[in-house]
Amino acid sequence: MARRTDSTAPADRSARRRADRIDERRRALADAALLTLSELGYARTSLREIAQNSAFSHGVLHYYFRDKVDLITYCVRQYKTHCVERYDGIVATAASPEDLLDGVAEGLAATLEQDALLHRLWYDLRTQSLFEESFRADVAAIDGSLERMIWRTVEAYARLVGAAPACPPSFAYATVDGLFHQALQRHLAGAADALDVLRAGVRRQLATLVA
């Protein structure tokens, strides 16, 4: 029995290493593709277009991703995962209700300013899911992770003020996402006050989500 375990262990380790290398390669390709995707959007981007704007060939992209849908959803999922981790850090370190409101408001404004095109790509993908079934499972998963992130923020604020959430998670997410989406549209249109309006709106609305 011991010999059988020893003989299979190297094969298992080799398979894990290969899987890790593939995942690392997919992450690198996704990072390289994000700029092109965020600039052109879903409808105007193909794997060939991405290859022409990166250091990778069309064949390499097609080896690691089935098609454009696979690549775009992977890119957006990877970026939004980083966003969730960032806000969880803000929630974990907030020492007072004001710290939490300020941290979340400033975090949302900063990511909107720095990564506006990436967020535009996310909303583009979410809109496309209304028409293309191939996007729906991934969009639902990303939406779910963002909703849980906002809900953890609401629960943390409620604890800090000694209250309880006054709404369901879906309402809290819709409220914050609506503010962010509107601010993104105004920011891309050149509104000088878009970030300040977002900060003020997030501070005000988060406080209303607890009783």
Backbone as JSON Lines, residues from 0, in Angstrom:
{"i":0,"aa":"M","n":[0.83,-1.21,0.0],"ca":[0.0,0.0,0.0],"c":[0.86,1.25,0.0]}
{"i":1,"aa":"A","n":[1.94,1.25,0.81],"ca":[2.83,2.42,0.88],"c":[3.5,2.66,-0.46]}
{"i":2,"aa":"R","n":[3.92,1.55,-1.16],"ca":[4.58,1.72,-2.46],"c":[3.64,2.37,-3.46]}
{"i":3,"aa":"R","n":[2.35,1.98,-3.44],"ca":[1.4,2.54,-4.4],"c":[1.23,4.04,-4.17]}
{"i":4,"aa":"T","n":[1.18,4.45,-2.9],"ca":[1.04,5.86,-2.59],"c":[2.26,6.63,-3.07]}
{"i":5,"aa":"D","n":[3.47,6.09,-2.83],"ca":[4.69,6.76,-3.23],"c":[4.79,6.88,-4.74]}
{"i":6,"aa":"S","n":[4.33,5.87,-5.47],"ca":[4.46,5.88,-6.93],"c":[3.51,6.87,-7.57]}
{"i":7,"aa":"T","n":[2.38,7.17,-6.92],"ca":[1.42,8.1,-7.52],"c":[1.69,9.54,-7.1]}
{"i":8,"aa":"A","n":[2.37,9.75,-5.99],"ca":[2.6,11.1,-5.51],"c":[3.35,11.98,-6.51]}
{"i":9,"aa":"P","n":[4.45,11.52,-7.14],"ca":[5.13,12.38,-8.11],"c":[4.23,12.79,-9.27]}
{"i":10,"aa":"A","n":[3.38,11.88,-9.73],"ca":[2.46,12.2,-10.82],"c":[1.47,13.28,-10.38]}
{"i":11,"aa":"D","n":[0.99,13.16,-9.13],"ca":[0.07,14.17,-8.61],"c":[0.75,15.53,-8.53]}
{"i":12,"aa":"R","n":[2.0,15.54,-8.04],"ca":[2.72,16.8,-7.92],"c":[2.97,17.4,-9.29]}
{"i":13,"aa":"S","n":[3.3,16.56,-10.26],"ca":[3.54,17.04,-11.62],"c":[2.27,17.65,-12.22]}
{"i":14,"aa":"A","n":[1.14,17.0,-11.98],"ca":[-0.13,17.51,-12.5],"c":[-0.48,18.85,-11.86]}
{"i":15,"aa":"R","n":[-0.2,18.98,-10.55],"ca":[-0.47,20.25,-9.88],"c":[0.42,21.36,-10.4]}
{"i":16,"aa":"R","n":[1.71,21.01,-10.61],"ca":[2.63,22.02,-11.14],"c":[2.19,22.47,-12.53]}
{"i":17,"aa":"R","n":[1.76,21.53,-13.35],"ca":[1.31,21.89,-14.7],"c":[0.06,22.78,-14.63]}
{"i":18,"aa":"A","n":[-0.85,22.43,-13.73],"ca":[-2.06,23.24,-13.58],"c":[-1.71,24.64,-13.09]}
{"i":19,"aa":"D","n":[-0.74,24.73,-12.18],"ca":[-0.31,26.04,-11.68],"c":[0.31,26.87,-12.79]}
{"i":20,"aa":"R","n":[1.12,26.22,-13.64],"ca":[1.76,26.94,-14.74],"c":[0.72,27.45,-15.73]}
{"i":21,"aa":"I","n":[-0.29,26.62,-16.01],"ca":[-1.35,27.04,-16.93],"c":[-2.11,28.22,-16.36]}
{"i":22,"aa":"D","n":[-2.44,28.15,-15.06],"ca":[-3.18,29.25,-14.44],"c":[-2.34,30.52,-14.41]}
{"i":23,"aa":"E","n":[-1.05,30.38,-14.14],"ca":[-0.16,31.54,-14.15],"c":[-0.09,32.17,-15.54]}
{"i":24,"aa":"R","n":[-0.04,31.32,-16.56],"ca":[0.0,31.81,-17.93],"c":[-1.31,32.51,-18.3]}
{"i":25,"aa":"R","n":[-2.42,31.94,-17.88],"ca":[-3.72,32.55,-18.16],"c":[-3.82,33.92,-17.48]}
{"i":26,"aa":"R","n":[-3.32,34.04,-16.26],"ca":[-3.34,35.34,-15.57],"c":[-2.49,36.36,-16.32]}
{"i":27,"aa":"A","n":[-1.31,35.95,-16.78],"ca":[-0.44,36.87,-17.51],"c":[-1.09,37.31,-18.82]}
{"i":28,"aa":"L","n":[-1.71,36.38,-19.52],"ca":[-2.39,36.72,-20.77],"c":[-3.57,37.65,-20.51]}
{"i":29,"aa":"A","n":[-4.29,37.39,-19.43],"ca":[-5.44,38.24,-19.1],"c":[-4.99,39.65,-18.77]}
{"i":30,"aa":"D","n":[-3.9,39.79,-18.02],"ca":[-3.39,41.12,-17.69],"c":[-3.01,41.87,-18.97]}
{"i":31,"aa":"A","n":[-2.39,41.16,-19.91],"ca":[-1.99,41.79,-21.17],"c":[-3.19,42.17,-22.02]}
{"i":32,"aa":"A","n":[-4.26,41.41,-21.91],"ca":[-5.44,41.64,-22.74],"c":[-6.36,42.72,-22.18]}
{"i":33,"aa":"L","n":[-6.26,42.98,-20.88],"ca":[-7.22,43.88,-20.23],"c":[-7.22,45.27,-20.85]}
{"i":34,"aa":"L","n":[-6.05,45.8,-21.17],"ca":[-5.98,47.15,-21.71],"c":[-6.75,47.25,-23.03]}
{"i":35,"aa":"T","n":[-6.51,46.3,-23.92],"ca":[-7.21,46.3,-25.21],"c":[-8.71,46.13,-25.0]}
{"i":36,"aa":"L","n":[-9.09,45.21,-24.14],"ca":[-10.51,44.97,-23.88],"c":[-11.19,46.19,-23.3]}
{"i":37,"aa":"S","n":[-10.53,46.83,-22.35],"ca":[-11.16,47.98,-21.69],"c":[-11.28,49.17,-22.62]}
{"i":38,"aa":"E","n":[-10.36,49.29,-23.58],"ca":[-10.42,50.4,-24.52],"c":[-11.48,50.18,-25.59]}
{"i":39,"aa":"L","n":[-11.57,48.96,-26.1],"ca":[-12.46,48.69,-27.24],"c":[-13.83,48.18,-26.83]}
{"i":40,"aa":"G","n":[-13.94,47.53,-25.67],"ca":[-15.2,46.95,-25.26],"c":[-15.43,45.58,-25.88]}
{"i":41,"aa":"Y","n":[-16.51,44.94,-25.47],"ca":[-16.77,43.57,-25.91],"c":[-17.0,43.45,-27.4]}
{"i":42,"aa":"A","n":[-17.92,44.27,-27.93],"ca":[-18.38,44.09,-29.31],"c":[-17.25,44.3,-30.33]}
{"i":43,"aa":"R","n":[-16.31,45.19,-30.04],"ca":[-15.29,45.55,-31.01],"c":[-13.99,44.77,-30.82]}
{"i":44,"aa":"T","n":[-13.97,43.82,-29.9],"ca":[-12.74,43.1,-29.59],"c":[-12.84,41.64,-29.98]}
{"i":45,"aa":"S","n":[-11.81,41.14,-30.64],"ca":[-11.69,39.72,-30.96],"c":[-10.36,39.22,-30.43]}
{"i":46,"aa":"L","n":[-10.18,37.91,-30.37],"ca":[-8.88,37.37,-29.95],"c":[-7.77,37.85,-30.87]}
{"i":47,"aa":"R","n":[-8.07,37.95,-32.15],"ca":[-7.05,38.43,-33.09],"c":[-6.68,39.89,-32.81]}
{"i":48,"aa":"E","n":[-7.69,40.69,-32.49],"ca":[-7.44,42.1,-32.16],"c":[-6.58,42.21,-30.91]}
{"i":49,"aa":"I","n":[-6.87,41.39,-29.92],"ca":[-6.09,41.4,-28.68],"c":[-4.66,40.98,-28.96]}
{"i":50,"aa":"A","n":[-4.48,39.97,-29.8],"ca":[-3.13,39.51,-30.14],"c":[-2.33,40.6,-30.84]}
{"i":51,"aa":"Q","n":[-2.99,41.36,-31.7],"ca":[-2.3,42.43,-32.42],"c":[-1.86,43.55,-31.5]}
{"i":52,"aa":"N","n":[-2.5,43.67,-30.33],"ca":[-2.17,44.74,-29.39],"c":[-1.42,44.23,-28.16]}
{"i":53,"aa":"S","n":[-0.86,43.04,-28.24],"ca":[-0.09,42.48,-27.13],"c":[1.1,41.72,-27.7]}
{"i":54,"aa":"A","n":[1.9,41.18,-26.79],"ca":[3.1,40.46,-27.21],"c":[2.81,39.0,-27.51]}
{"i":55,"aa":"F","n":[1.55,38.6,-27.46],"ca":[1.18,37.2,-27.64],"c":[0.5,36.97,-28.97]}
{"i":56,"aa":"S","n":[0.73,35.82,-29.53],"ca":[0.13,35.5,-30.83],"c":[-1.32,35.06,-30.65]}
{"i":57,"aa":"H","n":[-2.05,35.09,-31.75],"ca":[-3.44,34.62,-31.73],"c":[-3.49,33.15,-31.33]}
{"i":58,"aa":"G","n":[-2.53,32.36,-31.79],"ca":[-2.5,30.93,-31.45],"c":[-2.32,30.69,-29.98]}
{"i":59,"aa":"V","n":[-1.45,31.48,-29.34],"ca":[-1.22,31.34,-27.9],"c":[-2.49,31.66,-27.12]}
{"i":60,"aa":"L","n":[-3.14,32.77,-27.48],"ca":[-4.38,33.14,-26.81],"c":[-5.43,32.04,-26.95]}
{"i":61,"aa":"H","n":[-5.52,31.49,-28.15],"ca":[-6.54,30.47,-28.4],"c":[-6.2,29.15,-27.69]}
{"i":62,"aa":"Y","n":[-4.94,28.92,-27.4],"ca":[-4.55,27.71,-26.68],"c":[-5.02,27.77,-25.23]}
{"i":63,"aa":"Y","n":[-4.92,28.95,-24.62],"ca":[-5.24,29.08,-23.2],"c":[-6.69,29.5,-22.94]}
{"i":64,"aa":"F","n":[-7.36,30.03,-23.95],"ca":[-8.75,30.43,-23.79],"c":[-9.57,29.9,-24.96]}
{"i":65,"aa":"R","n":[-10.75,29.35,-24.66],"ca":[-11.56,28.74,-25.7],"c":[-11.95,29.75,-26.77]}
{"i":66,"aa":"D","n":[-12.35,30.94,-26.31],"ca":[-12.84,31.96,-27.23],"c":[-12.82,33.31,-26.53]}
{"i":67,"aa":"K","n":[-13.37,34.31,-27.18],"ca":[-13.4,35.65,-26.62],"c":[-14.19,35.69,-25.31]}
{"i":68,"aa":"V","n":[-15.28,34.98,-25.25],"ca":[-16.1,34.96,-24.03],"c":[-15.29,34.44,-22.85]}
{"i":69,"aa":"D","n":[-14.56,33.35,-23.06],"ca":[-13.74,32.77,-22.0],"c":[-12.69,33.76,-21.52]}
{"i":70,"aa":"L","n":[-12.04,34.45,-22.44],"ca":[-11.0,35.41,-22.07],"c":[-11.58,36.61,-21.33]}
{"i":71,"aa":"I","n":[-12.65,37.19,-21.84],"ca":[-13.21,38.38,-21.23],"c":[-13.73,38.09,-19.83]}
{"i":72,"aa":"T","n":[-14.45,37.01,-19.67],"ca":[-14.98,36.69,-18.34],"c":[-13.85,36.39,-17.36]}
{"i":73,"aa":"Y","n":[-12.79,35.75,-17.83],"ca":[-11.65,35.48,-16.96],"c":[-11.01,36.8,-16.52]}
{"i":74,"aa":"C","n":[-10.82,37.72,-17.47],"ca":[-10.21,39.02,-17.15],"c":[-11.03,39.78,-16.12]}
{"i":75,"aa":"V","n":[-12.32,39.89,-16.35],"ca":[-13.17,40.67,-15.46],"c":[-13.26,40.0,-14.09]}
{"i":76,"aa":"R","n":[-13.38,38.68,-14.08],"ca":[-13.45,37.96,-12.8],"c":[-12.18,38.18,-11.99]}
{"i":77,"aa":"Q","n":[-11.03,38.15,-12.66],"ca":[-9.75,38.35,-11.97],"c":[-9.66,39.76,-11.39]}
{"i":78,"aa":"Y","n":[-10.07,40.76,-12.18],"ca":[-10.0,42.14,-11.7],"c":[-10.97,42.37,-10.54]}
{"i":79,"aa":"K","n":[-12.18,41.88,-10.65],"ca":[-13.16,42.1,-9.6],"c":[-12.77,41.35,-8.31]}
{"i":80,"aa":"T","n":[-12.07,40.24,-8.43],"ca":[-11.57,39.54,-7.25],"c":[-10.6,40.44,-6.48]}
{"i":81,"aa":"H","n":[-9.73,41.14,-7.2],"ca":[-8.82,42.08,-6.56],"c":[-9.6,43.21,-5.88]}
{"i":82,"aa":"C","n":[-10.66,43.68,-6.5],"ca":[-11.49,44.73,-5.91],"c":[-12.09,44.28,-4.59]}
{"i":83,"aa":"V","n":[-12.63,43.07,-4.57],"ca":[-13.24,42.52,-3.36],"c":[-12.22,42.43,-2.25]}
{"i":84,"aa":"E","n":[-11.02,41.95,-2.55],"ca":[-9.97,41.83,-1.54],"c":[-9.6,43.2,-0.97]}
{"i":85,"aa":"R","n":[-9.57,44.22,-1.84],"ca":[-9.22,45.57,-1.4],"c":[-10.24,46.1,-0.4]}
{"i":86,"aa":"Y","n":[-11.54,45.93,-0.69],"ca":[-12.56,46.48,0.2],"c":[-12.69,45.65,1.47]}
{"i":87,"aa":"D","n":[-12.43,44.38,1.39],"ca":[-12.42,43.57,2.61],"c":[-11.32,44.06,3.55]}
{"i":88,"aa":"G","n":[-10.2,44.52,2.98],"ca":[-9.13,45.09,3.81],"c":[-9.57,46.37,4.49]}
{"i":89,"aa":"I","n":[-10.3,47.21,3.78],"ca":[-10.82,48.44,4.37],"c":[-11.76,48.14,5.52]}
{"i":90,"aa":"V","n":[-12.66,47.19,5.3],"ca":[-13.62,46.81,6.33],"c":[-12.91,46.24,7.56]}
{"i":91,"aa":"A","n":[-11.9,45.43,7.35],"ca":[-11.22,44.76,8.45],"c":[-10.44,45.73,9.33]}
{"i":92,"aa":"T","n":[-9.99,46.84,8.78],"ca":[-9.13,47.76,9.54],"c":[-9.87,48.99,10.07]}
{"i":93,"aa":"A","n":[-11.14,49.16,9.71],"ca":[-11.88,50.34,10.17],"c":[-12.11,50.26,11.68]}
{"i":94,"aa":"A","n":[-11.73,51.33,12.38],"ca":[-11.85,51.34,13.84],"c":[-13.1,52.08,14.32]}
{"i":95,"aa":"S","n":[-13.78,52.79,13.42],"ca":[-14.97,53.55,13.81],"c":[-15.91,53.63,12.61]}
{"i":96,"aa":"P","n":[-17.17,53.99,12.84],"ca":[-18.09,54.14,11.71],"c":[-17.59,55.14,10.68]}
{"i":97,"aa":"E","n":[-17.0,56.23,11.15],"ca":[-16.49,57.25,10.24],"c":[-15.33,56.72,9.4]}
{"i":98,"aa":"D","n":[-14.45,55.94,10.05],"ca":[-13.34,55.32,9.31],"c":[-13.87,54.44,8.19]}
{"i":99,"aa":"L","n":[-14.89,53.68,8.49],"ca":[-15.43,52.75,7.5],"c":[-16.07,53.51,6.34]}
{"i":100,"aa":"L","n":[-16.92,54.5,6.66],"ca":[-17.56,55.27,5.59],"c":[-16.53,56.0,4.73]}
{"i":101,"aa":"D","n":[-15.54,56.61,5.38],"ca":[-14.52,57.33,4.63],"c":[-13.69,56.37,3.78]}
{"i":102,"aa":"G","n":[-13.34,55.22,4.35],"ca":[-12.5,54.27,3.63],"c":[-13.2,53.71,2.4]}
{"i":103,"aa":"V","n":[-14.47,53.34,2.55],"ca":[-15.21,52.79,1.42],"c":[-15.47,53.86,0.37]}
{"i":104,"aa":"A","n":[-15.85,55.06,0.8],"ca":[-16.12,56.14,-0.14],"c":[-14.87,56.51,-0.92]}
{"i":105,"aa":"E","n":[-13.74,56.63,-0.23],"ca":[-12.49,56.98,-0.9],"c":[-12.01,55.84,-1.8]}
{"i":106,"aa":"G","n":[-12.22,54.6,-1.35],"ca":[-11.8,53.45,-2.15],"c":[-12.57,53.37,-3.45]}
{"i":107,"aa":"L","n":[-13.88,53.58,-3.39],"ca":[-14.7,53.54,-4.6],"c":[-14.34,54.68,-5.55]}
{"i":108,"aa":"A","n":[-14.12,55.87,-4.99],"ca":[-13.75,57.0,-5.84],"c":[-12.4,56.78,-6.49]}
{"i":109,"aa":"A","n":[-11.45,56.22,-5.75],"ca":[-10.1,55.99,-6.28],"c":[-10.11,54.97,-7.41]}
{"i":110,"aa":"T","n":[-10.84,53.87,-7.21],"ca":[-10.85,52.84,-8.26],"c":[-11.61,53.32,-9.49]}
{"i":111,"aa":"L","n":[-12.63,54.16,-9.28],"ca":[-13.34,54.7,-10.43],"c":[-12.42,55.6,-11.25]}
{"i":112,"aa":"E","n":[-11.65,56.43,-10.56],"ca":[-10.75,57.35,-11.25],"c":[-9.61,56.6,-11.95]}
{"i":113,"aa":"Q","n":[-9.03,55.6,-11.27],"ca":[-7.86,54.91,-11.8],"c":[-8.22,53.86,-12.85]}
{"i":114,"aa":"D","n":[-9.34,53.19,-12.67],"ca":[-9.67,52.04,-13.51],"c":[-11.04,52.19,-14.18]}
{"i":115,"aa":"A","n":[-11.36,53.39,-14.61],"ca":[-12.68,53.65,-15.18],"c":[-12.98,52.74,-16.37]}
{"i":116,"aa":"L","n":[-11.97,52.52,-17.24],"ca":[-12.21,51.7,-18.42],"c":[-12.45,50.24,-18.07]}
{"i":117,"aa":"L","n":[-11.81,49.76,-17.01],"ca":[-12.03,48.37,-16.58],"c":[-13.44,48.21,-16.02]}
{"i":118,"aa":"H","n":[-13.89,49.2,-15.28],"ca":[-15.26,49.13,-14.77],"c":[-16.27,49.25,-15.91]}
{"i":119,"aa":"R","n":[-15.94,50.06,-16.9],"ca":[-16.81,50.15,-18.08],"c":[-16.92,48.79,-18.76]}
{"i":120,"aa":"L","n":[-15.79,48.06,-18.82],"ca":[-15.81,46.73,-19.41],"c":[-16.73,45.8,-18.63]}
{"i":121,"aa":"W","n":[-16.71,45.9,-17.3],"ca":[-17.59,45.07,-16.48],"c":[-19.06,45.36,-16.78]}
{"i":122,"aa":"Y","n":[-19.43,46.62,-16.85],"ca":[-20.83,46.94,-17.14],"c":[-21.2,46.55,-18.57]}
{"i":123,"aa":"D","n":[-20.24,46.63,-19.46],"ca":[-20.46,46.16,-20.84],"c":[-20.76,44.66,-20.82]}
{"i":124,"aa":"L","n":[-19.95,43.91,-20.08],"ca":[-20.15,42.46,-19.98],"c":[-21.49,42.13,-19.34]}
{"i":125,"aa":"R","n":[-21.86,42.88,-18.31],"ca":[-23.12,42.61,-17.63],"c":[-24.31,42.89,-18.57]}
{"i":126,"aa":"T","n":[-24.19,43.93,-19.38],"ca":[-25.25,44.22,-20.35],"c":[-25.33,43.12,-21.41]}
{"i":127,"aa":"Q","n":[-24.17,42.67,-21.88],"ca":[-24.15,41.61,-22.9],"c":[-24.8,40.34,-22.39]}
{"i":128,"aa":"S","n":[-24.73,40.1,-21.08],"ca":[-25.32,38.88,-20.52],"c":[-26.83,38.86,-20.67]}
{"i":129,"aa":"L","n":[-27.43,40.03,-20.87],"ca":[-28.88,40.07,-21.12],"c":[-29.23,39.46,-22.47]}
{"i":130,"aa":"F","n":[-28.24,39.44,-23.38],"ca":[-28.47,38.96,-24.74],"c":[-27.78,37.62,-25.01]}
{"i":131,"aa":"E","n":[-26.66,37.36,-24.34],"ca":[-25.88,36.16,-24.61],"c":[-25.83,35.26,-23.38]}
{"i":132,"aa":"E","n":[-26.41,34.1,-23.51],"ca":[-26.49,33.18,-22.38],"c":[-25.11,32.74,-21.91]}
{"i":133,"aa":"S","n":[-24.13,32.71,-22.82],"ca":[-22.79,32.23,-22.47],"c":[-22.14,33.08,-21.39]}
{"i":134,"aa":"F","n":[-22.6,34.32,-21.2],"ca":[-22.03,35.2,-20.18],"c":[-22.71,35.06,-18.82]}
{"i":135,"aa":"R","n":[-23.91,34.52,-18.79],"ca":[-24.77,34.7,-17.62],"c":[-24.23,34.06,-16.34]}
{"i":136,"aa":"A","n":[-23.69,32.88,-16.43],"ca":[-23.2,32.21,-15.23],"c":[-22.04,32.99,-14.61]}
{"i":137,"aa":"D","n":[-21.11,33.45,-15.45],"ca":[-19.96,34.19,-14.93],"c":[-20.39,35.55,-14.38]}
{"i":138,"aa":"V","n":[-21.27,36.23,-15.07],"ca":[-21.75,37.52,-14.59],"c":[-22.48,37.35,-13.26]}
{"i":139,"aa":"A","n":[-23.29,36.31,-13.15],"ca":[-24.01,36.06,-11.89],"c":[-23.03,35.79,-10.75]}
{"i":140,"aa":"A","n":[-21.95,35.06,-11.04],"ca":[-20.96,34.77,-10.01],"c":[-20.23,36.03,-9.56]}
{"i":141,"aa":"I","n":[-19.85,36.88,-10.53],"ca":[-19.18,38.13,-10.19],"c":[-20.12,39.05,-9.42]}
{"i":142,"aa":"D","n":[-21.35,39.17,-9.9],"ca":[-22.35,39.97,-9.2],"c":[-22.53,39.48,-7.76]}
{"i":143,"aa":"G","n":[-22.57,38.17,-7.6],"ca":[-22.74,37.61,-6.26],"c":[-21.59,37.97,-5.34]}
{"i":144,"aa":"S","n":[-20.37,37.92,-5.85],"ca":[-19.21,38.26,-5.02],"c":[-19.22,39.73,-4.63]}
{"i":145,"aa":"L","n":[-19.65,40.61,-5.55],"ca":[-19.74,42.03,-5.24],"c":[-20.86,42.31,-4.24]}
{"i":146,"aa":"E","n":[-21.97,41.62,-4.39],"ca":[-23.07,41.79,-3.43],"c":[-22.65,41.38,-2.03]}
{"i":147,"aa":"R","n":[-21.92,40.26,-1.93],"ca":[-21.46,39.81,-0.61],"c":[-20.45,40.8,-0.03]}
{"i":148,"aa":"M","n":[-19.62,41.39,-0.89],"ca":[-18.65,42.39,-0.43],"c":[-19.37,43.6,0.18]}
{"i":149,"aa":"I","n":[-20.39,44.11,-0.52],"ca":[-21.14,45.25,0.0],"c":[-21.87,44.88,1.28]}
{"i":150,"aa":"W","n":[-22.39,43.66,1.34],"ca":[-23.11,43.24,2.54],"c":[-22.18,43.13,3.74]}
{"i":151,"aa":"R","n":[-20.96,42.66,3.53],"ca":[-19.99,42.63,4.63],"c":[-19.7,44.05,5.13]}
{"i":152,"aa":"T","n":[-19.7,45.0,4.22],"ca":[-19.5,46.4,4.61],"c":[-20.67,46.9,5.45]}
{"i":153,"aa":"V","n":[-21.88,46.6,5.01],"ca":[-23.07,47.02,5.76],"c":[-23.09,46.38,7.14]}
{"i":154,"aa":"E","n":[-22.79,45.1,7.22],"ca":[-22.78,44.41,8.51],"c":[-21.71,45.01,9.44]}
{"i":155,"aa":"A","n":[-20.54,45.33,8.88],"ca":[-19.48,45.92,9.69],"c":[-19.89,47.3,10.22]}
{"i":156,"aa":"Y","n":[-20.53,48.1,9.37],"ca":[-20.98,49.42,9.81],"c":[-22.05,49.27,10.89]}
{"i":157,"aa":"A","n":[-22.96,48.31,10.71],"ca":[-24.0,48.09,11.71],"c":[-23.39,47.72,13.06]}
{"i":158,"aa":"R","n":[-22.37,46.87,13.05],"ca":[-21.71,46.5,14.3],"c":[-21.06,47.72,14.95]}
{"i":159,"aa":"L","n":[-20.42,48.55,14.16],"ca":[-19.7,49.7,14.7],"c":[-20.64,50.73,15.33]}
{"i":160,"aa":"V","n":[-21.88,50.83,14.81],"ca":[-22.83,51.79,15.38],"c":[-23.81,51.13,16.35]}
{"i":161,"aa":"G","n":[-23.66,49.83,16.57],"ca":[-24.54,49.12,17.49],"c":[-25.95,48.98,16.98]}
{"i":162,"aa":"A","n":[-26.08,48.73,15.68],"ca":[-27.41,48.61,15.08],"c":[-27.47,47.32,14.26]}
{"i":163,"aa":"A","n":[-28.49,47.21,13.42],"ca":[-28.65,46.04,12.57],"c":[-28.95,46.5,11.15]}
{"i":164,"aa":"P","n":[-28.59,45.71,10.15],"ca":[-28.94,46.06,8.77],"c":[-30.44,46.23,8.63]}
{"i":165,"aa":"A","n":[-30.84,47.23,7.84],"ca":[-32.26,47.53,7.67],"c":[-32.78,47.15,6.29]}
{"i":166,"aa":"C","n":[-32.04,46.33,5.58],"ca":[-32.43,45.97,4.22],"c":[-31.8,44.62,3.88]}
{"i":167,"aa":"P","n":[-32.27,43.96,2.84],"ca":[-31.63,42.72,2.4],"c":[-30.36,43.02,1.61]}
{"i":168,"aa":"P","n":[-29.48,42.02,1.45],"ca":[-28.24,42.23,0.71],"c":[-28.43,42.75,-0.7]}
{"i":169,"aa":"S","n":[-29.46,42.27,-1.39],"ca":[-29.67,42.69,-2.78],"c":[-29.97,44.19,-2.87]}
{"i":170,"aa":"F","n":[-30.7,44.72,-1.88],"ca":[-31.01,46.15,-1.89],"c":[-29.76,46.97,-1.61]}
{"i":171,"aa":"A","n":[-28.94,46.52,-0.67],"ca":[-27.71,47.24,-0.35],"c":[-26.79,47.28,-1.58]}
{"i":172,"aa":"Y","n":[-26.68,46.16,-2.26],"ca":[-25.82,46.11,-3.45],"c":[-26.36,47.01,-4.56]}
{"i":173,"aa":"A","n":[-27.67,46.95,-4.78],"ca":[-28.27,47.78,-5.83],"c":[-28.06,49.26,-5.54]}
{"i":174,"aa":"T","n":[-28.13,49.65,-4.28],"ca":[-27.95,51.05,-3.9],"c":[-26.54,51.53,-4.21]}
{"i":175,"aa":"V","n":[-25.54,50.79,-3.74],"ca":[-24.15,51.21,-3.94],"c":[-23.74,51.07,-5.4]}
{"i":176,"aa":"D","n":[-24.17,49.99,-6.03],"ca":[-23.84,49.79,-7.44],"c":[-24.47,50.88,-8.31]}
{"i":177,"aa":"G","n":[-25.67,51.29,-7.97],"ca":[-26.32,52.34,-8.73],"c":[-25.56,53.66,-8.63]}
{"i":178,"aa":"L","n":[-25.11,53.98,-7.43],"ca":[-24.31,55.2,-7.24],"c":[-23.02,55.12,-8.05]}
{"i":179,"aa":"F","n":[-22.38,53.96,-8.0],"ca":[-21.1,53.8,-8.7],"c":[-21.29,53.87,-10.22]}
{"i":180,"aa":"H","n":[-22.31,53.19,-10.71],"ca":[-22.57,53.18,-12.14],"c":[-22.86,54.59,-12.66]}
{"i":181,"aa":"Q","n":[-23.68,55.32,-11.93],"ca":[-23.99,56.69,-12.34],"c":[-22.75,57.57,-12.32]}
{"i":182,"aa":"A","n":[-21.92,57.41,-11.28],"ca":[-20.69,58.2,-11.19],"c":[-19.74,57.86,-12.32]}
{"i":183,"aa":"L","n":[-19.66,56.58,-12.68],"ca":[-18.81,56.18,-13.79],"c":[-19.26,56.84,-15.08]}
{"i":184,"aa":"Q","n":[-20.54,56.82,-15.34],"ca":[-21.06,57.46,-16.56],"c":[-20.73,58.95,-16.59]}
{"i":185,"aa":"R","n":[-20.91,59.62,-15.46],"ca":[-20.64,61.05,-15.39],"c":[-19.14,61.33,-15.5]}
{"i":186,"aa":"H","n":[-18.32,60.49,-14.89],"ca":[-16.87,60.66,-14.95],"c":[-16.37,60.49,-16.39]}
{"i":187,"aa":"L","n":[-16.87,59.48,-17.09],"ca":[-16.46,59.25,-18.47],"c":[-16.95,60.38,-19.39]}
{"i":188,"aa":"A","n":[-18.03,61.03,-18.99],"ca":[-18.56,62.14,-19.77],"c":[-17.85,63.46,-19.45]}
{"i":189,"aa":"G","n":[-16.93,63.41,-18.48],"ca":[-16.14,64.6,-18.16],"c":[-16.66,65.46,-17.03]}
{"i":190,"aa":"A","n":[-17.62,64.96,-16.25],"ca":[-18.16,65.74,-15.13],"c":[-17.09,65.9,-14.05]}
{"i":191,"aa":"A","n":[-16.74,67.14,-13.73],"ca":[-15.67,67.4,-12.79],"c":[-16.01,66.98,-11.36]}
{"i":192,"aa":"D","n":[-17.31,66.96,-11.03],"ca":[-17.71,66.65,-9.66],"c":[-18.13,65.19,-9.47]}
{"i":193,"aa":"A","n":[-17.91,64.33,-10.46],"ca":[-18.4,62.95,-10.39],"c":[-17.85,62.2,-9.17]}
{"i":194,"aa":"L","n":[-16.57,62.36,-8.89],"ca":[-15.95,61.64,-7.77],"c":[-16.45,62.16,-6.43]}
{"i":195,"aa":"D","n":[-16.58,63.49,-6.3],"ca":[-17.07,64.06,-5.05],"c":[-18.51,63.67,-4.79]}
{"i":196,"aa":"V","n":[-19.32,63.65,-5.85],"ca":[-20.72,63.23,-5.69],"c":[-20.79,61.77,-5.27]}
{"i":197,"aa":"L","n":[-19.9,60.94,-5.82],"ca":[-19.87,59.53,-5.43],"c":[-19.49,59.39,-3.97]}
{"i":198,"aa":"R","n":[-18.45,60.09,-3.53],"ca":[-18.03,60.01,-2.13],"c":[-19.17,60.39,-1.19]}
{"i":199,"aa":"A","n":[-19.8,61.52,-1.47],"ca":[-20.88,61.99,-0.62],"c":[-22.07,61.02,-0.64]}
{"i":200,"aa":"G","n":[-22.38,60.51,-1.8],"ca":[-23.5,59.59,-1.92],"c":[-23.28,58.29,-1.18]}
{"i":201,"aa":"V","n":[-22.07,57.75,-1.26],"ca":[-21.76,56.5,-0.58],"c":[-21.82,56.7,0.94]}
{"i":202,"aa":"R","n":[-21.24,57.79,1.43],"ca":[-21.28,58.05,2.87],"c":[-22.72,58.18,3.35]}
{"i":203,"aa":"R","n":[-23.52,58.88,2.59],"ca":[-24.91,59.12,3.0],"c":[-25.74,57.84,2.92]}
{"i":204,"aa":"Q","n":[-25.62,57.11,1.83],"ca":[-26.49,55.96,1.61],"c":[-26.12,54.76,2.48]}
{"i":205,"aa":"L","n":[-24.82,54.53,2.69],"ca":[-24.45,53.4,3.56],"c":[-25.04,53.58,4.96]}
{"i":206,"aa":"A","n":[-25.04,54.81,5.44],"ca":[-25.57,55.06,6.78],"c":[-27.07,54.8,6.88]}
{"i":207,"aa":"T","n":[-27.78,54.88,5.73],"ca":[-29.23,54.67,5.76],"c":[-29.59,53.18,5.67]}
{"i":208,"aa":"L","n":[-28.6,52.33,5.44],"ca":[-28.89,50.91,5.26],"c":[-28.92,50.13,6.57]}
{"i":209,"aa":"V","n":[-28.71,50.83,7.68],"ca":[-28.82,50.18,9.0],"c":[-29.89,50.89,9.8]}
{"i":210,"aa":"A","n":[-30.49,50.14,10.74],"ca":[-31.57,50.71,11.57],"c":[-31.04,50.93,12.97]}
